[in-house]
Each structure stands twice: as C-alpha cells, then as structure tokens.
Amino acid sequence: MENQNWKALADEITSLMRLSKPPVAMKWVKSEEELQRIPKVRIHDKHLPPCTIVEHAMQFNWTSACKFDNIHADYCRAIHGLAPRDEKFFSGEMFMGAWFDDIKQAAKHHGALETVEPAYYAIVSSPVSSGRIQDPDVIVFDVIPAQAFLIMAGYQYADYERIQLTFSGESTCSDSWVHTFRTGKPGLSLPCYADKKFAGMGDAEVRVTLTAEDFVRTVAGLQALYKNGLRYPIASYSLTQDIIAGLPPHYLKY
C-alpha cells in the first residue's frame, strides 16, 4: 500500500467523522536498520508499551517506537511479537491476584489471546497524515461509538461481510491491532484498564483498527454514505415526534 496520499486520506476521514484524534499508522519492524529508516522516529529509554506509543501519535503527533526493552514484561512482548510465548506466559500467573483468583481461569485467559508471531524487533506508531510510515500494517482510531459504527459501515459499503468482534478481557490490544495484524480483519475493542491507566484513552472512546488497504476502502465507503445522507454527527430525532418524517420514503414499503 505504498504510494498512497496518506495525508489526503487522513484529512478526508477526519473531516467526514469529525475526529478529535488523528488516525494512527502502526508498523512492525524486524531490525534496527529498518527502524532507523523511519523519519523522525523517537527512540525511548523508558518503559513505554505499545498502547502508550500509539497514544504518543494520537495525542502528541509523535512518531514513536517501542522495542523489547521498552516493554515491562514478557507477557506484553509475547502478545506483540517481540518475544515467544513460554511456559510462564501460559501459566496465567501474572494475572493471579489481579484479574483472577483461580489459576485455571487466568491460564485460560492467557491461552485465548491472539498474539503476533515472535519475529519482530520493534513497533512504531505515527500519525497517518505525517506519511512517515509509507506502508502501515494497521491503522488505529480512538473514536466514540457513533463514529465507530459509521467507520465499520463504510468498510462494509462496497463488499459486505458480517464482522465478528471479540472481548478477551484485560489486554484488549489482542482484540484490536493484534487481531487486525494477524487476520487482516477489522478490530473493535473496549479500552482495557491499561489503556486507561497508561495510554490515557477517554472514558467514552472505543478503538477501531483496520489494515491500510481497508482504510482506503473505508474512506471510499464513508464518502458514499455521506452522499446518501448518512453522516456524522447523527442528528438526534425527538423522542416525542412521529419518526416517519425522519425516514427515507422507500423504507415504508418494506
């Protein structure tokens, strides 16, 4: 998906959806050399996990990298493909006394997570509009539910499919960008506790993820929906008024 006008696409979806945060490009890289080829990438010496660097791009417009040593635990490294899953990962012990008090349930949680193949050196996040990541693996949105609904509807517009969404519990990065990176399918997830505590996601926000190809497809779908009068913000109808005047006439035939 190189040679796209990423700024124009980001500007278009920002205008159509009135986004308060920019769409963010994520890229998994396999070497320091590949990482250094990304313009203006920030390399950190702090513990800053993937959810944090995504919000660096969302909130600060930074191009920010997360390497092995930036992640606090092998659990998070393994989810994101920077380390293999091992016996300690599958034990579930990390979540004992926090999310579970039964080791079998904690282990079931860990075993159910979607994870990236352990073949990567770092993850980079950058605003799509910057064009610094020319071939994104995943595009991420922090949006409110009405915007998420229309983004998903734009994805379905020209080539409908029923979208299956999951909730894994804590670590919903597995349900969003990891799911999209692994399967090529859209992700939609609730912010997990870590997203709130360490990434600063808003109380009303959800996360949507798309591949770069589906991002282009979704912008085209949203443009078509806009022409059909299906736009954001969705104008609310009175709770005490007859709804007929707010419906397309042909809806009444079915």
C-alpha positions in Angstrom: 0.0 0.0 0.0 2.9 2.4 -0.7 2.5 5.5 -2.9 -0.8 6.4 -1.3 -1.6 10.1 -0.4 -1.9 9.3 3.3 -2.4 12.9 4.3 -5.3 13.3 1.9 -6.9 10.1 3.2 -6.4 11.0 6.8 -7.8 14.6 6.2 -10.8 13.1 4.5 -11.8 10.7 7.2 -11.0 13.3 9.9 -13.4 15.7 8.1 -16.2 13.1 7.5 -16.1 11.7 11.0 -15.1 15.0 12.8 -12.3 13.0 14.6 -10.9 14.6 17.7 -7.7 12.4 17.4 -5.9 11.6 14.2 -5.8 8.1 12.7 -2.5 6.4 13.5 -0.3 4.1 11.5 1.4 1.1 13.1 4.3 -0.7 11.7 6.1 -3.9 13.0 9.8 -3.8 12.0 12.4 -6.6 12.1 15.7 -4.7 12.6 17.3 -1.6 14.0 18.3 -0.7 10.4 14.6 -0.8 9.3 13.6 1.2 12.4 16.2 3.9 11.7 14.9 4.4 8.2 11.6 5.8 9.5 11.9 9.6 9.5 11.9 11.4 12.9 11.3 8.2 14.9 11.7 8.7 18.7 13.7 6.0 20.5 13.0 5.9 24.2 14.8 4.7 27.3 11.7 4.4 29.4 9.2 1.6 29.9 6.6 2.7 27.3 4.5 -0.2 26.0 2.7 -0.3 22.6 -0.6 1.2 23.9 1.4 4.2 25.1 3.3 4.8 21.9 0.0 4.7 19.9 -1.2 7.5 22.1 2.0 9.4 21.6 1.0 9.5 17.9 -2.7 10.2 18.7 -2.1 13.0 21.3 1.3 14.4 20.5 1.7 13.7 16.8 5.0 11.9 17.5 6.5 9.1 15.5 7.3 6.8 18.4 9.0 3.4 18.7 8.6 0.6 21.2 11.4 -2.0 21.4 11.9 -5.1 23.5 13.5 -3.2 26.5 10.7 -0.6 26.5 8.1 -3.3 27.4 7.9 -4.1 31.1 7.1 -7.8 30.9 7.5 -10.8 28.5 3.6 -11.2 28.6 3.2 -7.9 26.7 6.2 -8.6 24.5 4.8 -12.0 23.5 1.4 -10.5 22.6 3.1 -8.1 20.2 5.6 -10.5 18.6 8.8 -9.2 20.4 9.2 -12.5 22.3 7.9 -16.0 22.2 5.1 -17.3 24.4 6.7 -19.6 27.0 5.6 -21.8 29.9 5.4 -18.7 32.2 3.1 -17.0 29.7 0.7 -19.9 29.5 0.7 -20.4 33.3 -1.5 -17.3 33.8 0.4 -16.5 37.0 0.8 -12.8 36.0 -2.9 -12.2 36.4 -3.4 -14.1 39.7 -4.5 -11.8 42.5 -5.4 -9.1 39.9 -7.9 -10.2 37.3 -8.4 -13.8 38.6 -8.1 -15.8 41.8 -8.2 -19.1 40.1 -5.1 -20.1 38.2 -7.0 -22.2 35.7 -9.1 -19.2 34.7 -6.0 -17.0 34.4 -4.4 -19.6 32.2 -7.4 -19.8 30.0 -7.3 -16.1 29.5 -3.7 -16.1 28.5 -4.2 -19.1 26.2 -7.1 -17.4 24.5 -5.3 -14.2 23.5 -4.4 -13.6 19.8 -0.7 -12.9 19.6 1.8 -11.9 16.9 4.4 -14.4 15.6 7.7 -13.7 17.6 9.6 -12.3 14.6 9.9 -8.6 15.3 12.3 -6.1 16.7 10.1 -3.1 17.4 6.7 -1.5 16.8 6.4 2.1 15.5 3.3 4.4 15.6 2.9 7.6 13.7 0.0 9.8 12.6 -1.2 8.6 9.2 -1.1 12.2 7.9 2.6 12.5 8.5 3.4 10.0 5.8 6.4 8.8 7.8 5.1 5.2 7.7 4.5 4.6 4.0 3.4 1.0 4.2 1.4 0.7 7.5 0.4 -2.7 8.9 -2.5 -1.4 10.9 -4.5 1.9 11.1 -5.8 2.8 14.6 -8.7 5.1 15.6 -9.8 6.2 19.1 -13.4 7.2 18.5 -16.8 7.4 20.2 -19.4 4.6 19.4 -21.3 6.5 16.7 -18.1 7.2 14.8 -17.1 3.5 15.2 -20.4 2.4 13.8 -20.1 4.6 10.7 -16.5 3.6 10.1 -17.5 -0.1 10.2 -20.4 0.7 7.9 -18.1 2.4 5.5 -15.9 -0.7 5.5 -19.0 -2.8 4.6 -20.4 -0.5 2.0 -18.9 -1.9 -1.3 -18.2 -5.5 -0.1 -20.5 -6.6 2.8 -19.3 -9.1 5.4 -20.5 -9.7 8.9 -17.8 -8.5 11.3 -17.1 -10.7 14.3 -15.8 -8.9 17.3 -14.2 -10.4 20.5 -13.6 -9.4 24.1 -10.7 -11.2 25.7 -10.7 -9.2 28.9 -7.6 -7.3 30.1 -5.1 -6.7 27.2 -7.7 -5.8 24.5 -4.7 -4.8 22.2 -5.2 -8.5 21.4 -8.7 -7.8 20.1 -7.8 -4.7 18.2 -4.4 -4.1 16.4 -3.1 -7.6 17.0 -6.2 -9.2 15.6 -6.1 -6.9 12.5 -2.3 -7.5 12.0 -2.8 -11.3 12.2 -6.0 -11.8 10.3 -6.4 -8.7 8.1 -9.9 -8.2 9.5 -11.2 -5.1 11.3 -11.0 -4.9 15.1 -13.2 -3.0 17.5 -12.4 -3.1 21.2 -13.3 -1.5 24.5 -10.3 0.2 26.2 -8.8 -2.1 28.8 -7.6 -1.0 32.2 -4.1 -0.4 30.9 -5.4 1.7 28.0 -7.0 4.0 30.5 -4.1 4.0 33.1 -1.1 4.1 30.8 -2.4 5.3 27.4 -4.9 7.9 28.5 -7.9 6.8 26.4 -11.0 8.7 27.1 -14.0 7.4 29.1 -16.3 7.5 26.0 -13.8 6.1 23.5 -13.5 2.8 21.8 -10.7 1.6 19.5 -11.2 0.6 15.8 -8.4 -1.0 13.7 -8.1 -1.6 10.0 -5.5 -2.7 7.6 -4.1 0.0 5.3 -6.0 -1.4 2.3 -9.2 -1.5 4.3 -8.6 2.1 5.5 -8.6 3.2 1.8 -11.8 1.1 1.2 -13.5 2.6 4.3 -12.8 6.2 3.3 -14.5 5.5 -0.1 -17.4 3.8 1.7 -17.8 6.8 4.1 -17.8 9.2 1.1 -20.6 7.2 -0.5 -22.6 7.1 2.8 -22.2 10.8 3.1 -23.7 11.3 -0.4 -26.6 9.1 0.8 -27.2 11.5 3.7 -25.7 9.1 6.3 -23.3 11.4 8.1 -21.6 12.2 11.4 -22.8 13.7 13.7 -26.0 11.7 13.6 -28.8 14.2 14.2 -31.0 13.0 17.0 -34.7 12.8 16.5 -37.3 13.9 19.1 -38.4 11.2 21.5 -42.0 12.5 21.2 -42.2 13.1 17.5 -43.6 10.7 14.8 -40.5 9.1 13.2 -42.0 8.9 9.7 -40.6 12.3 8.6 -37.1 11.2 9.5 -37.1 8.0 7.3 -36.4 7.6 3.6 -39.8 7.2 1.8 -38.9 3.8 0.4 -38.3 2.4 3.9 -42.1 2.3 4.4 -42.5 -0.2 1.6 -40.7 -3.0 3.5 
